Amino acid sequence: MDIRIDSSNDVPIHRQLTEQIIFLIAIERLKDGELMPSVRELARRLKIHHNTVSEAYQDLVRREWLERRRGSRLMVISREKPRTGTSLDDLINQTIASARENGYSMQALRERVRQRLLAEAPDHILVVEQDEGLRELIREELRAEVPWNVEGCSREDLAANPGLAIGALAVAPQHAIRAVSPLFPRERPVVPARYSHADDHLKEIRALRGPSVVAVVSASRLFLEVARSVLAPAIGNRHELLEIFLPDASPAAARAADLVFCDSIARKRARLPRAIHYRLLLPESIEYLKTAMKSYME
């Protein structure tokens, strides 16, 4: 693409980029359906910040010059597709009217649409976990590692609203897979979330030279219960275990501890400089989830 950016110009860089791309589309230097470079690739070519490219791309999508393909790539909108006019509600109304004209009931249409949507490749991740605190903790760790949107719900939420499964790749703790799997299509099996081992944390406790206070700070009561059991062999009668649940207690109480473990949410909120990050999910489990998600997009 023949794009030239002048950082000394009064026109903002993202505006220069946006208007030049529109011009290239208008003169057909960028063809209908042509894939655009990734944000980082174009930023590298033009030697500008990737946030600037991202802002320009978002503007072009909003103005309907570009559209997002399955996954993360953008492409030039086909000229055969109108840029304005037909809204999603218009398309739905047309479908309903056509179904009625052909003798289909609204119940049949609704069920068929749901089946078709469930069969589509997932575009986000859905964490299914009964404990709210643990669910949010899993979401927090996944959001830090994957590029897709990560939502969450309980099994009861999902049973009451099956539409939550649409477009979702489900993740559930290993022990809950059997209960969660029937709520999703067989063609899209639930991905197990496996918890990390505490070997390194136990080593930290065993390395303490004298009787000490060991604090665990978490946004999940269930996480604290699990940590208590897992760390028990190293705590024994020699050390004292201090459990701090956020937001009920202040993380300041952990400052007096000799050793502090924080889950992924508490680590951001408490900001304890000496705290050791206690990750819930096994890294290999997150990598497996990434691989599974990408397999649906190929």
PAROKE-299222 format. One record per residue (C-alpha): residue number from 1; x, y, z. Coordinates in steps of 0.5 Angstrom, whole numbers. Layout:
NODE    k      X      Y      Z
NODE  NUM      X      Y      Z
...
END
This chain:
NODE    k      X      Y      Z
NODE    1      0      0      0
NODE    2      3      7     -2
NODE    3      1     11      5
NODE    4      6     16      7
NODE    5      5     19     14
NODE    6      8     26     16
NODE    7      8     27     23
NODE    8     10     34     23
NODE    9      3     36     19
NODE   10     -3     39     23
NODE   11     -7     33     21
NODE   12     -7     27     26
NODE   13     -3     21     24
NODE   14     -9     17     25
NODE   15    -13     21     21
NODE   16     -8     21     15
NODE   17     -8     14     15
NODE   18    -16     13     15
NODE   19    -17     18      9
NODE   20    -11     15      5
NODE   21    -14      8      6
NODE   22    -21     11      4
NODE   23    -17     14     -2
NODE   24    -14      7     -4
NODE   25    -20      4     -4
NODE   26    -24      9     -8
NODE   27    -19      9    -13
NODE   28    -19      1    -13
NODE   29    -11      0    -11
NODE   30    -14     -4     -5
NODE   31    -19     -9     -8
NODE   32    -26    -11     -6
NODE   33    -25    -17     -1
NODE   34    -17    -15      0
NODE   35    -14    -17      7
NODE   36    -11    -11     11
NODE   37     -4    -12     14
NODE   38     -5    -13     21
NODE   39     -4     -8     26
NODE   40      3     -9     28
NODE   41      5    -10     21
NODE   42      2     -4     18
NODE   43      5      0     25
NODE   44     12     -3     23
NODE   45     12     -1     16
NODE   46     10      6     17
NODE   47     14      7     23
NODE   48      8      9     28
NODE   49      5      7     34
NODE   50      0      0     33
NODE   51     -5      4     37
NODE   52     -5      9     32
NODE   53     -7      4     27
NODE   54    -12      0     31
NODE   55    -16      7     32
NODE   56    -16      8     24
NODE   57    -18      1     23
NODE   58    -24      2     28
NODE   59    -26      8     25
NODE   60    -26      5     18
NODE   61    -30     -1     21
NODE   62    -35      4     24
NODE   63    -35      8     17
NODE   64    -36      1     14
NODE   65    -30      1      9
NODE   66    -27     -5     12
NODE   67    -30    -11     16
NODE   68    -28    -16     20
NODE   69    -27    -23     18
NODE   70    -27    -29     22
NODE   71    -22    -29     27
NODE   72    -18    -22     27
NODE   73    -16    -20     20
NODE   74    -20    -14     17
NODE   75    -22    -14      9
NODE   76    -24     -9      5
NODE   77    -32     -9      4
NODE   78    -35    -11     -2
NODE   79    -38     -6     -7
NODE   80    -44    -11     -8
NODE   81    -45    -10     -1
NODE   82    -49     -4      1
NODE   83    -45      1      6
NODE   84    -51      3      9
NODE   85    -59      2      9
NODE   86    -60     -5     12
NODE   87    -60     -6     19
NODE   88    -59    -13     23
NODE   89    -67    -12     25
NODE   90    -69    -11     18
NODE   91    -65    -18     16
NODE   92    -69    -21     22
NODE   93    -76    -18     20
NODE   94    -74    -21     13
NODE   95    -73    -28     15
NODE   96    -79    -28     20
NODE   97    -83    -26     14
NODE   98    -80    -31      9
NODE   99    -81    -36     14
NODE  100    -88    -35     15
NODE  101    -90    -34      8
NODE  102    -87    -41      7
NODE  103    -91    -44     13
NODE  104    -86    -45     18
NODE  105    -88    -43     25
NODE  106    -84    -38     30
NODE  107    -82    -44     34
NODE  108    -79    -48     28
NODE  109    -75    -42     26
NODE  110    -73    -40     33
NODE  111    -70    -47     34
NODE  112    -67    -48     27
NODE  113    -64    -41     28
NODE  114    -61    -43     35
NODE  115    -58    -50     32
NODE  116    -55    -46     26
NODE  117    -52    -41     31
NODE  118    -49    -47     36
NODE  119    -46    -50     30
NODE  120    -42    -44     28
NODE  121    -35    -43     30
NODE  122    -34    -40     37
NODE  123    -32    -33     37
NODE  124    -31    -32     45
NODE  125    -30    -36     51
NODE  126    -35    -38     57
NODE  127    -32    -40     64
NODE  128    -38    -45     67
NODE  129    -36    -45     74
NODE  130    -41    -45     80
NODE  131    -37    -41     85
NODE  132    -37    -34     83
NODE  133    -30    -32     86
NODE  134    -27    -38     83
NODE  135    -30    -36     76
NODE  136    -28    -29     76
NODE  137    -21    -31     78
NODE  138    -21    -36     72
NODE  139    -23    -31     67
NODE  140    -18    -26     70
NODE  141    -12    -31     68
NODE  142    -15    -33     62
NODE  143    -16    -25     60
NODE  144     -9    -24     61
NODE  145     -7    -30     56
NODE  146    -12    -30     50
NODE  147    -14    -25     45
NODE  148    -21    -27     45
NODE  149    -27    -24     50
NODE  150    -28    -29     56
NODE  151    -35    -29     59
NODE  152    -37    -33     65
NODE  153    -44    -36     68
NODE  154    -46    -42     73
NODE  155    -49    -48     70
NODE  156    -56    -46     73
NODE  157    -55    -39     69
NODE  158    -54    -44     62
NODE  159    -59    -48     64
NODE  160    -64    -42     64
NODE  161    -61    -39     58
NODE  162    -59    -44     53
NODE  163    -57    -38     48
NODE  164    -51    -37     53
NODE  165    -48    -43     49
NODE  166    -48    -39     42
NODE  167    -41    -38     40
NODE  168    -38    -40     46
NODE  169    -32    -45     47
NODE  170    -34    -47     54
NODE  171    -28    -48     60
NODE  172    -30    -51     66
NODE  173    -26    -54     72
NODE  174    -24    -62     71
NODE  175    -28    -64     76
NODE  176    -34    -61     73
NODE  177    -34    -63     66
NODE  178    -39    -69     66
NODE  179    -44    -64     69
NODE  180    -43    -58     64
NODE  181    -42    -62     57
NODE  182    -49    -64     56
NODE  183    -50    -56     56
NODE  184    -46    -56     49
NODE  185    -46    -59     43
NODE  186    -42    -65     42
NODE  187    -38    -62     36
NODE  188    -35    -57     41
NODE  189    -33    -61     47
NODE  190    -32    -57     54
NODE  191    -25    -55     55
NODE  192    -22    -57     62
NODE  193    -19    -52     66
NODE  194    -13    -56     70
NODE  195    -11    -52     76
NODE  196     -3    -51     77
NODE  197      1    -55     82
NODE  198      3    -52     89
NODE  199     10    -55     89
NODE  200     14    -48     88
NODE  201     10    -45     94
NODE  202     11    -51     98
NODE  203     18    -50     97
NODE  204     18    -42     99
NODE  205     14    -44    106
NODE  206     19    -50    107
NODE  207     25    -45    106
NODE  208     23    -41    112
NODE  209     28    -41    117
NODE  210     24    -40    123
NODE  211     16    -40    125
NODE  212     13    -35    121
NODE  213      6    -32    118
NODE  214      4    -34    112
NODE  215     -1    -30    108
NODE  216     -6    -32    102
NODE  217    -10    -26     99
NODE  218    -15    -28     95
NODE  219    -22    -25     92
NODE  220    -25    -32     92
NODE  221    -27    -36     99
NODE  222    -26    -43     95
NODE  223    -19    -41     93
NODE  224    -17    -40    100
NODE  225    -20    -46    102
NODE  226    -16    -50     97
NODE  227    -10    -46     99
NODE  228    -11    -48    106
NODE  229    -11    -55    104
NODE  230     -6    -55     99
NODE  231     -1    -51    104
NODE  232     -2    -55    110
NODE  233      3    -60    109
NODE  234      8    -54    109
NODE  235      5    -50    114
NODE  236      4    -55    120
NODE  237      4    -53    127
NODE  238     11    -49    126
NODE  239      8    -43    122
NODE  240      1    -39    122
NODE  241     -3    -39    116
NODE  242     -7    -32    115
NODE  243    -13    -32    110
NODE  244    -15    -25    107
NODE  245    -21    -25    103
NODE  246    -22    -19     99
NODE  247    -26    -14     99
NODE  248    -28    -16    106
NODE  249    -21    -15    109
NODE  250    -16    -10    108
NODE  251    -10    -13    104
NODE  252     -6     -8    109
NODE  253     -6    -14    114
NODE  254     -1    -18    110
NODE  255      4    -13    110
NODE  256      6    -16    117
NODE  257      7    -23    114
NODE  258     13    -26    113
NODE  259     11    -29    106
NODE  260      5    -27    102
NODE  261      1    -31     96
NODE  262     -4    -27     92
NODE  263     -8    -30     87
NODE  264     -9    -26     80
NODE  265    -14    -21     82
NODE  266    -12    -20     89
NODE  267     -5    -19     86
NODE  268     -7    -13     82
NODE  269    -12    -10     88
NODE  270     -7    -11     94
NODE  271     -1     -9     90
NODE  272      4    -12     95
NODE  273     11    -11     93
NODE  274     13    -18     96
NODE  275      7    -22     94
NODE  276      8    -28     90
NODE  277      4    -29     85
NODE  278     -1    -36     86
NODE  279     -3    -38     79
NODE  280     -9    -42     79
NODE  281     -9    -45     72
NODE  282     -4    -49     70
NODE  283      0    -46     64
NODE  284     -1    -52     60
NODE  285     -8    -52     61
NODE  286     -9    -45     58
NODE  287     -4    -47     52
NODE  288     -9    -53     50
NODE  289    -15    -48     50
NODE  290    -11    -43     45
NODE  291    -10    -49     41
NODE  292    -17    -51     41
NODE  293    -20    -44     40
NODE  294    -15    -44     34
NODE  295    -17    -50     31
NODE  296    -25    -48     30
NODE  297    -22    -42     26
NODE  298    -18    -45     21
END
